[in-house]
Amino acid sequence: EVQLVESGGGLVQPGGSLRLSCAASGLTFSNFYMSWGRQAPGKGLEWVAKVNQDGSEKYYVDSVKGRFTISRDNAKKSLYLQLNSLRGDDTAVYYCARDGYNYALDVWGQGTTVIVSS
Amino acid sequence: QSALTQPASVSGSPGQSITISCTGSSSDVGGYDYVSWYQQHPGKVPKLLIHDVTNRPSGVSDRFFGSKSGNTASLTISGLQAEDEADYYCSSYSSGTTNVVFGGGTRVAVL
């Protein structure tokens, strides 16, 4: 069974940092683009970042460029998202997801919650 | 404000068909056949229903049908069932500064 498990969320003050992790199992991790998406409380889905199979290409939504960094470790079958200079509007459930098709996310983790508040 | 525009809500009676629209631009929906649709029940993880405009992943009911005309994509749900009550999101590849864009979501109610 393909499974993605996120961790690393929590409560952080504005301006602070967090590192999210996503552990993959049941798939050939290195074969796929991987993405992070998020959903603010009561709001819709938002794509956040994407990384290609070997980590050499990275893409971000405009609102996180320069603050968030996506990375991966294929040997550990893990995806990461470094969140810096956090703001209140970054408060959301963050999902790790597999790009199984063309720009479509076919496997999602359960999510990890990030709350930015003083 | 979302890059793709969806109606806030759509409703129908059991057995009916409903259609959810997703309007973008030539930089996303209209320019590429990379439109996807997701279903999300309250408190649950999103589920991919449609990819590449019309394709259903294995296991997705054939009651879900995707299409596109110009800058607008559509998701049609036929034979509406109570279990179809959920939020539905479209997304697309974008040649703009953001690689992938989502719609704001549509709440489907089964009356």
Interface residues (C-beta under 8 A of the other chain):
Chain A: S35 G37 G44 L45 E46 W47 K50 Y59 Y60 V61 D62 Y95 G100 Y101 N102 Y103 A104 L105 D106 W108 G109 Q110 G111
Chain B: S2 Y34 S36 Y38 Q40 V45 P46 K47 L48 H51 D52 N55 P57 D87 Y89 S91 S92 Y93 T97 T98 N99 V100 V101 F102 G103 G104 G105
